[in-house]
């Protein structure tokens, strides 16, 4: 999933991007490595991400939903 994000968004600092939810949050909210620039991110077929666990029983989809709801710097849509 993270490689697809990098391929599609071509974010700044892609080589340093941590490829996890914490790194994604830092990128989209604080301009850290992986920052997509001024963009609206749309994750298509996002329901598939429910099957991927990222720890503590949290799915990747749930984590992305939380980030999408809390983000103030980057608009995120889960389609």
Buried (B, 14 or more C-beta within 10 A) or exposed (E): BBEEBBEEBEBBEBEEBBEBBEBBBBBBBEBBBBBBEEBEBEBEEBEEBEEEEBEEEEBBBBBBBEBBEEBEEBEBEBE
